Amino acid sequence: MRVHLHVRDKVIAVECGDGSQQARWLGHVGVARYDDNFGKSLGAAKGVQKEGGVICEPTERICDVLEHDQHCFVILNDFAE
């Protein structure tokens, strides 16, 4: 399974295998792949948001909340709620 993860100005294609990882893993991967400094300037991801605004629970499995080739967004600490 692959998802397209939006981290600020970048879209990162992430291969998730069977999608059994938790949604928080996807946020960590997005931050780590954002730049050559492993996203250290971004800080930790707060979560992952699906298109349409639904925020994934951190412990939900990716395959249960996202579709193959779906776009989603990393929520960062500077996210305005």
C-alpha positions in Angstrom: 0.0 0.0 0.0 1.3 3.5 -0.9 0.1 6.9 0.4 1.0 10.4 -0.7 2.0 12.3 2.4 2.0 16.1 2.3 4.5 17.7 4.6 4.4 21.5 4.2 5.5 22.1 0.5 6.4 18.6 -0.3 4.5 15.5 -1.3 6.2 12.3 -0.3 5.2 8.9 -1.6 5.4 6.4 1.3 5.3 2.6 0.7 3.6 1.1 3.7 3.7 -2.6 2.9 0.5 -4.1 4.1 -0.4 -1.0 6.1 -0.2 -2.6 9.5 1.8 0.2 11.0 0.1 2.8 13.2 -0.9 6.2 11.8 1.7 7.8 14.1 4.4 5.9 12.2 3.3 7.7 9.0 3.7 11.1 10.6 7.2 10.2 11.8 8.2 8.9 8.4 7.0 12.1 6.7 9.0 14.3 9.1 12.1 12.2 8.7 11.9 12.2 4.9 11.1 15.9 4.6 14.7 17.1 4.2 18.3 16.0 4.5 18.3 16.9 8.2 15.6 14.3 8.8 13.1 17.0 9.4 14.7 18.2 12.6 13.6 21.8 12.0 10.0 20.6 11.9 9.8 18.9 15.3 7.7 15.9 16.0 4.5 15.2 14.0 1.3 15.8 16.0 -0.7 13.5 13.7 -2.0 12.7 10.3 -5.0 14.2 8.6 -7.0 12.7 5.7 -8.3 14.8 2.9 -11.6 16.3 4.1 -10.2 17.2 7.5 -10.6 13.9 9.4 -7.7 13.3 11.8 -6.5 9.7 12.2 -6.2 8.3 15.7 -2.5 7.8 16.3 -2.9 4.1 17.1 -5.2 3.2 14.2 -3.6 0.9 11.5 -2.9 2.7 8.2 -4.8 0.0 6.3 -7.9 0.6 8.4 -8.1 4.4 7.9 -6.5 5.1 4.5 -6.9 3.8 0.9 -4.1 2.8 -1.5 -2.8 6.0 -3.2 -4.7 8.3 -0.9 -3.3 11.7 -0.1 -3.0 12.8 3.6 -1.3 15.5 5.5 1.2 15.5 8.4 0.0 17.8 11.3 2.9 19.7 12.7 3.3 21.6 16.0 2.6 24.9 14.1 -0.8 23.6 13.0 -3.6 26.0 13.9 -6.6 24.1 15.4 
